[in-house]
Amino acid sequence: MGQLGDPFQAAVSDSGQVTGPVNQPTLFGSSIKAQNQWQRDEKEKFIQLLQLHGRNWQVIADELPRRTAQQCRNYFQNYKYKLRLGRYLPSHDELHVQAGGSWSPSERN
């Protein structure tokens, strides 16, 4: 197949050993997947940050060094019902006050 072979195909040396991409972690291999699993400390910190910042994924990701905003959002979307994550979100009223607004209950009607 010349110099430009399939990058996902393993190479076999003359001695019969498998070399090449099979021995390295890939997007499809378990090595990368295991690294992307959320650790207990990350989950606990995520819940604390969710309570504090709501759905501001970038702010949450800035506090979780191994996570991106997209990973935080995906974690929330995938586990919001199983872990009942909605109960940790600030209410609409709390978010309004945090944003600098103020209202009394009579002003909302």
VENKA-V240493 format. One line per field, one symbol per residue. phi: phi as a letter, one per 40 degrees, with the letter a starting at -180 (. if undefined). Layout:
BEGIN
phi=???
END
This chain:
BEGIN
phi=.gccccccccbbcccgccbgdccbcbcccccccccccccdcccccdccccccbgcccccccccbdcbcccccccccccbccccfcdcccccdccccccchcaabdcccc
END
